[in-house]
Amino acid sequence: MRVMNYCFQFQRTTTIAFSRQHMESQKHLHTLSKVTVVNDQTLLQKKISTINKAGPSKLQVIADFDATLTKYCINGFRGQTSHGLLKQGNLEFDVKRQKLYDYYHPLEFSPSIPIDEKTKLMEEWWGKTHALLVEGGLTYDAIKISVADALIDFRDGVVQLFEFLEERNIPVLIFSAGLADIIEEVLRQKLHRSFKNVEVVSNRMSFDEDGRLVSFKGKIIHSLNKNEHALDMAAPLHERLEDNDGPIGDIASVKERTNVLLLGDHLGDLGMSDGLNYETRISVGFLNDNIENNLDGYRKSFDIVYLNDAPMWGVLELASQLFSTKNDEVENHE
């Protein structure tokens, strides 16, 4: 049985208004003034101008998945994560994975453990979890059922953002310490389409002819190495990029895109651009929970912060400002 976590009431009190003109034009531009925090407007405008002048061939988008592209709350309940939604179809192994979580998760955020030691612990945790998925006989059918039954959905505006970026050949790299196969199944079931410019950089499974998990490909990607270094670790990404006719032609060409639009929901997500010698980075943070205690840190760390589980319309508007063609621009809210 799925335990339902309620979202706090204050997360649903922010006014969200759409102008009649935008609704009729299907642009649905969100009035974001009440859920948007910008610490340094002058610096942000300077970054926008710099990326605009460099052009689309120098830009890439790096995005976290859970609670960034997906909603934090759905109908008043806490949405599930791509890793947390998985039901193995074997209760014994679901319980074993939960016990690993209960032991290692506090260590992940312990301030007293040195980073080198913590990295080894994370590798240990991920390795044991992956082994349980193999030993427990996880099937791809179980993944499909888990996603279909899950309380997970994308923020409003994600599809339009992906379409906008696809039309301009801007690669979107979704970095996740979870499981690529689950994330891609969520994309298929919830968006009902694919995007040639979107790649998931995560732990990828290998299944036999009967759809049963037999191994994992590449090296382990965990919470402390979820960044552009992972491009060199995820062997399956190399394989798929060789025949890709989209903007993600090969890893070298991706790394030549030295301007970054980064989307995340934790301060640690700012590290996703590690491994890339970027020239200009605009960071967008979604602060979904415990806003009063976390806002100051987010405001100082991210260029833009969206509060209260805001939709993706503001990022779409920002993306439009990174290109100079007037036809590409999303109309500014009044």
C-alpha positions in Angstrom: 0.0 0.0 0.0 1.3 3.4 -0.9 1.8 5.8 2.0 0.3 9.2 1.0 2.2 12.2 2.3 0.2 15.4 2.5 1.7 18.6 1.2 1.6 21.6 3.5 -1.3 24.0 3.0 1.0 27.0 2.3 2.2 25.3 -0.8 -1.2 25.7 -2.4 -2.1 29.3 -1.4 0.0 31.2 -4.0 -2.1 32.9 -6.6 -1.7 31.6 -10.1 -3.3 33.8 -12.7 -3.5 33.5 -16.5 -4.5 36.3 -18.7 -7.5 35.6 -21.0 -5.4 36.6 -24.1 -2.7 34.0 -23.3 -5.2 31.3 -22.5 -7.0 31.8 -25.8 -3.6 31.7 -27.6 -2.7 28.5 -25.9 0.5 30.0 -24.5 -0.8 29.9 -20.9 1.9 32.3 -19.8 2.0 32.2 -16.0 1.9 35.3 -13.9 4.9 34.5 -11.8 5.5 37.7 -9.8 4.2 36.1 -6.5 6.3 33.0 -6.8 9.5 34.3 -8.3 12.6 35.5 -6.4 15.6 37.0 -8.1 18.5 38.0 -5.9 20.5 40.1 -8.4 18.4 41.3 -11.4 21.3 43.2 -12.9 23.5 40.1 -13.0 20.7 38.0 -14.4 20.1 40.4 -17.2 23.8 40.4 -18.0 23.9 36.6 -18.2 20.8 36.6 -20.4 22.4 39.1 -22.8 25.7 37.2 -22.9 24.0 33.9 -23.7 21.8 35.6 -26.3 24.8 37.0 -28.1 26.6 33.7 -28.1 23.7 32.0 -29.9 21.9 28.7 -29.5 24.9 26.6 -30.7 26.7 27.4 -27.5 23.8 26.5 -25.1 22.8 23.4 -23.3 20.2 22.7 -20.7 21.0 20.6 -17.6 18.0 19.4 -15.5 17.4 17.4 -12.5 14.3 15.1 -12.8 12.4 14.6 -9.5 10.7 17.6 -8.1 12.3 19.7 -10.8 10.7 18.5 -14.0 8.1 16.7 -12.0 5.6 18.2 -9.6 6.3 18.2 -5.9 2.6 18.0 -5.0 -0.2 16.4 -6.9 -3.8 17.0 -5.7 -2.5 17.9 -2.3 -0.3 14.8 -1.9 3.4 14.5 -2.1 4.3 13.2 -5.6 6.5 10.1 -5.8 10.1 10.1 -7.1 11.2 8.1 -10.0 13.2 5.8 -7.6 10.6 5.7 -4.9 7.8 4.6 -7.2 9.4 1.3 -8.1 7.7 -1.8 -6.9 9.8 -4.9 -7.6 6.9 -7.4 -7.7 8.7 -9.1 -4.8 7.8 -7.8 -1.4 10.8 -9.4 0.3 13.2 -7.4 -1.9 11.1 -4.2 -1.6 11.6 -4.4 2.1 15.3 -5.1 1.8 15.7 -2.0 -0.4 13.8 0.1 2.1 16.1 -1.1 4.9 19.1 0.1 2.8 17.4 3.4 2.4 16.7 3.8 6.1 20.4 3.1 6.9 22.2 5.0 4.1 19.9 8.0 3.6 20.8 9.7 6.9 24.5 9.2 6.1 24.1 10.9 2.8 23.2 14.2 4.5 25.4 13.8 7.6 27.6 16.9 8.0 30.2 15.0 10.1 31.2 12.5 7.4 34.1 13.6 5.1 33.2 13.7 1.4 35.6 11.0 0.4 34.1 8.6 2.9 30.6 9.6 2.0 31.2 9.0 -1.7 32.3 5.4 -0.8 29.1 4.9 1.2 27.0 6.1 -1.7 28.7 3.8 -4.1 28.1 1.0 -1.6 24.4 1.9 -1.2 23.8 2.1 -4.9 25.7 -1.1 -5.6 23.7 -3.1 -3.0 20.4 -1.7 -4.3 21.3 -2.6 -7.9 22.2 -6.1 -6.7 18.9 -6.5 -5.0 17.0 -5.5 -8.1 18.9 -8.1 -10.1 18.6 -10.8 -7.5 14.9 -10.1 -6.9 14.1 -10.7 -10.6 12.9 -7.2 -11.5 11.2 -7.2 -14.9 10.5 -4.4 -17.3 6.8 -5.2 -17.0 7.1 -4.4 -13.3 8.6 -1.0 -14.2 5.7 -0.3 -16.6 3.1 -1.2 -13.9 5.0 0.8 -11.2 4.9 3.9 -13.4 1.3 3.5 -14.4 0.3 3.2 -10.7 2.5 6.0 -9.5 1.6 9.4 -8.2 3.9 11.3 -10.5 3.4 13.9 -13.2 5.3 16.7 -15.0 5.0 20.4 -14.2 2.7 22.3 -16.5 4.9 23.8 -19.3 7.5 21.1 -19.4 6.2 19.8 -22.8 6.2 23.3 -24.2 9.7 23.9 -22.9 11.0 20.7 -24.5 9.3 21.6 -27.8 10.8 25.1 -27.7 14.3 23.8 -27.2 13.9 20.9 -29.7 12.9 23.4 -32.4 16.2 25.3 -31.8 18.4 22.2 -31.5 19.2 22.8 -27.8 20.2 19.6 -26.0 18.5 18.8 -22.7 20.5 16.5 -20.4 18.5 15.0 -17.6 20.9 14.1 -14.8 19.7 11.6 -12.3 21.2 9.3 -9.7 18.1 7.1 -10.1 17.3 4.7 -12.9 17.2 5.8 -16.6 14.7 3.1 -17.6 12.1 4.3 -15.1 12.6 8.0 -16.0 12.2 7.2 -19.7 9.1 5.1 -19.0 7.6 8.1 -17.0 8.4 10.3 -20.1 6.6 7.8 -22.4 3.5 7.3 -20.2 3.1 10.9 -19.0 4.1 12.9 -22.1 3.1 10.4 -24.7 5.9 11.4 -27.1 9.7 11.6 -27.4 12.1 14.5 -28.0 15.3 14.1 -30.1 17.1 16.7 -28.0 16.5 15.0 -24.6 18.9 12.5 -23.1 18.7 10.8 -19.7 22.1 10.4 -18.0 21.5 7.9 -15.3 21.9 4.3 -14.3 20.8 2.1 -17.1 19.6 -1.5 -17.0 20.2 -4.5 -19.3 17.3 -6.9 -19.7 17.3 -10.4 -21.2 14.9 -11.6 -23.9 12.2 -12.3 -21.3 12.4 -8.7 -20.0 14.2 -9.7 -16.8 16.9 -7.5 -15.4 20.3 -9.1 -15.7 22.8 -6.3 -15.1 23.5 -2.6 -15.2 25.5 -0.8 -17.9 28.3 1.6 -17.2 29.6 2.8 -13.9 27.4 3.7 -10.9 26.0 7.3 -11.0 25.0 8.3 -7.5 24.0 11.4 -5.7 27.5 12.7 -5.3 28.7 12.3 -8.9 25.6 13.4 -10.7 27.2 15.9 -13.1 28.9 16.2 -16.5 31.6 13.9 -15.4 28.9 11.2 -15.7 28.8 11.7 -19.4 32.1 9.8 -19.5 30.8 7.1 -17.1 27.5 6.3 -18.7 28.6 3.8 -21.4 25.1 3.4 -23.0 25.0 7.2 -23.7 28.1 6.8 -25.9 26.3 4.0 -27.8 23.1 6.0 -28.4 24.8 9.2 -29.4 26.8 7.7 -32.2 23.7 7.5 -34.4 21.9 10.5 -33.0 20.8 12.9 -35.7 19.6 15.5 -33.1 21.6 18.2 -31.3 23.3 15.7 -29.0 25.6 14.4 -31.7 28.4 13.2 -29.5 29.8 13.9 -26.0 32.5 16.2 -27.3 30.0 18.5 -29.1 27.9 18.6 -25.9 30.8 19.8 -23.9 31.6 22.5 -26.4 28.3 24.1 -25.5 29.7 26.2 -22.7 26.6 28.2 -21.8 24.3 26.5 -19.4 20.7 26.8 -18.3 20.6 24.6 -15.1 17.3 23.5 -13.4 17.2 21.9 -10.0 15.4 21.7 -6.7 18.3 21.2 -4.3 21.4 23.3 -3.7 23.4 20.2 -4.5 22.0 20.3 -8.0 24.2 23.3 -8.7 27.0 20.7 -9.0 25.4 19.1 -12.1 27.5 21.4 -14.3 30.7 20.2 -12.6 33.0 18.7 -15.3 32.0 21.4 -17.8 34.1 24.5 -18.2 31.1 26.7 -18.7 31.4 30.3 -19.6 28.0 31.5 -18.5 25.5 29.7 -16.4 21.9 30.7 -15.4 20.7 28.6 -12.5 17.0 28.1 -11.7 15.9 26.6 -8.4 12.5 25.2 -7.5 12.0 25.6 -3.8 9.1 23.3 -3.1 9.2 22.8 0.7 10.2 24.4 4.0 10.3 27.7 2.1 10.8 30.0 5.1 13.9 28.2 6.3 15.5 27.6 2.9 14.7 30.7 0.9 17.7 32.7 1.9 20.1 30.0 0.9 18.3 29.4 -2.4 18.1 33.1 -3.2 21.9 33.5 -2.7 22.8 30.4 -4.7 20.4 30.3 -7.7 19.9 33.2 -10.2 16.1 32.6 -10.1 14.0 30.8 -7.5 10.5 29.6 -8.1 8.4 28.9 -5.0 5.4 26.8 -4.1 5.7 24.1 -6.7 5.5 26.6 -9.6 4.9 25.5 -13.1 7.5 25.7 -15.9 6.1 28.7 -17.7 8.7 31.0 -16.1 11.6 28.9 -17.5 9.9 28.9 -20.9 9.8 32.7 -20.8 13.4 32.8 -19.7 14.4 30.5 -22.5 12.7 32.7 -25.0 14.8 35.7 -23.8 18.0 33.7 -24.6 17.2 34.0 -28.3 16.9 37.2 -30.3 14.3 36.3 -32.8 11.1 38.2 -31.9 8.9 35.4 -33.2 10.5 33.1 -30.6 9.7 35.3 -27.7 7.0 34.4 -25.2 4.9 37.4 -24.4 5.8 39.0 -21.1 3.2 38.9 -18.4 1.6 42.2 -17.5 
